[in-house]
Amino acid sequence: MTSAPEVRGLDDLLCFDLYAATRAVTAYYRPLLEELGLTYPQYLVLVSLRPGRPVTVKQVAADLALDHGTLTPLLRRMEAAGLLTRERNAADKRQVVVTLTDAGERLRLRFDDVQCAVSEAIGLAPAEFLQLQESLARLTGAVREATAARGRQQADVSDR
């Protein structure tokens, strides 16, 4: 294990930098998405869905790193708004399949404008933007793996 520098305040915490950046970016999204009648989580669901390609709720949950208890009411509200449908898979009744409606597909067509505005606000050159995304993906993967490893260690200890 590498030693971390002494924590003297919030400026020393990467977790706080990530938290503050996330709050700033989602706050910038808020009015853009309100114009479309969406919340940020609803936007993410619509981005994760592809026109004409049904996907299981389990896959949406995995893609967005959300649990079913959070995702199900969100999907229910989006279905009531006419943006998607949810149906039991005929081949496997345990699975619920989500499909964009025409209204959901039309709304997705407006997302390029949202992304352009957000990218402009972030103010990074395209190469910097890509590098940041790659770094965040590596960070997320590493922390998820460390979390899983810790869980396995704790399970091993409790099995003894």
C-alpha positions in Angstrom: 0.0 0.0 0.0 1.4 3.4 -0.9 1.4 6.1 1.7 -1.0 9.1 1.2 -0.1 12.6 2.1 -1.4 14.0 5.4 -4.9 15.4 5.1 -5.0 18.9 6.4 -8.3 20.0 4.8 -10.7 19.6 1.9 -8.1 20.8 -0.6 -6.2 17.6 0.2 -9.0 15.2 -0.6 -9.5 13.8 -4.1 -12.9 12.6 -3.0 -14.0 16.2 -2.3 -12.6 17.4 -5.7 -14.7 14.6 -7.4 -17.8 15.5 -5.3 -17.5 19.3 -6.0 -16.9 18.6 -9.8 -19.9 16.3 -9.9 -22.2 18.8 -8.2 -21.0 21.6 -10.4 -21.6 19.7 -13.6 -25.0 18.3 -12.6 -26.0 21.8 -11.5 -25.1 23.1 -15.0 -27.2 20.3 -16.6 -30.3 21.0 -14.4 -31.7 24.0 -16.3 -30.9 22.5 -19.7 -32.7 19.3 -18.8 -35.6 21.2 -17.1 -36.3 22.7 -20.6 -36.7 19.1 -21.8 -38.8 18.1 -18.8 -36.2 15.7 -17.5 -34.2 15.2 -14.4 -30.5 14.2 -14.6 -31.1 10.5 -13.8 -33.9 10.4 -16.4 -31.5 11.9 -18.9 -28.9 9.2 -18.2 -31.5 6.5 -18.7 -32.5 7.9 -22.1 -28.8 8.2 -23.1 -28.3 4.6 -22.1 -31.2 3.4 -24.3 -30.8 3.1 -28.1 -33.7 3.6 -30.6 -35.1 0.3 -31.7 -33.0 -1.7 -29.3 -34.8 -3.1 -26.3 -32.7 -3.6 -23.2 -33.4 -5.4 -19.8 -33.8 -3.4 -16.7 -30.9 -5.4 -15.3 -28.6 -4.0 -18.1 -29.8 -0.4 -17.5 -29.1 -0.8 -13.8 -25.6 -2.1 -14.6 -24.9 0.6 -17.2 -25.9 3.4 -14.8 -24.6 1.7 -11.6 -28.0 2.0 -10.0 -29.8 -0.5 -7.8 -33.3 -1.8 -8.8 -34.9 0.0 -5.9 -33.7 3.3 -7.3 -34.2 2.5 -11.0 -37.7 1.0 -10.9 -39.6 4.1 -9.7 -37.5 6.2 -12.2 -38.5 4.0 -15.1 -42.1 3.9 -13.9 -42.3 7.8 -14.0 -40.6 7.8 -17.4 -43.1 5.3 -18.7 -46.0 7.4 -17.4 -44.5 10.4 -19.2 -44.6 8.3 -22.5 -40.8 8.2 -22.9 -40.4 4.4 -22.7 -42.2 1.2 -22.3 -41.5 -1.7 -19.8 -42.7 -5.2 -20.7 -42.0 -8.7 -19.4 -39.7 -10.6 -21.7 -41.9 -13.3 -23.4 -39.0 -15.8 -23.4 -38.1 -15.1 -19.7 -40.8 -13.7 -17.5 -38.3 -12.8 -14.9 -36.8 -10.1 -17.2 -38.3 -6.7 -17.8 -37.4 -5.1 -21.1 -37.2 -1.4 -21.6 -37.8 0.2 -25.0 -37.8 3.9 -26.1 -41.1 5.2 -27.4 -41.2 7.6 -30.4 -41.5 10.5 -27.9 -38.4 9.2 -26.1 -36.5 9.0 -29.4 -37.5 12.5 -30.4 -36.3 13.8 -27.1 -32.9 12.1 -27.5 -32.5 14.1 -30.8 -32.1 17.2 -28.6 -29.3 15.8 -26.5 -26.5 16.9 -28.8 -27.4 20.5 -28.0 -27.2 19.7 -24.2 -23.9 18.0 -24.6 -22.4 20.8 -26.7 -23.5 23.3 -24.0 -22.0 21.2 -21.2 -18.7 20.6 -23.1 -18.4 24.3 -23.7 -19.0 25.0 -20.0 -16.4 22.5 -18.9 -13.9 24.4 -21.0 -11.5 21.5 -21.8 -9.9 21.0 -25.2 -11.1 17.7 -26.8 -7.9 15.9 -26.0 -8.1 17.0 -22.3 -11.7 16.0 -22.2 -10.9 12.5 -23.5 -8.0 12.2 -21.1 -10.1 13.2 -18.1 -12.8 10.6 -19.1 -10.2 7.9 -19.4 -8.6 8.8 -16.1 -12.1 8.8 -14.4 -12.9 5.4 -15.9 -9.6 4.0 -14.6 -10.3 5.5 -11.2 -13.8 4.1 -11.1 -12.6 0.6 -12.2 -9.8 0.6 -9.6 -12.1 1.7 -6.7 -14.8 -0.8 -7.7 -12.1 -3.6 -7.8 -10.7 -2.5 -4.4 -14.2 -2.5 -3.0 -14.9 -6.0 -4.3 -11.6 -7.2 -3.0 -12.4 -5.7 0.5 -15.8 -7.5 0.4 -14.1 -10.8 -0.5 -11.6 -10.3 2.4 -14.4 -9.5 4.9 -16.3 -12.6 3.7 -13.2 -14.7 4.2 -12.7 -13.4 7.7 -16.4 -14.0 8.6 -16.2 -17.6 7.2 -13.4 -18.5 9.6 
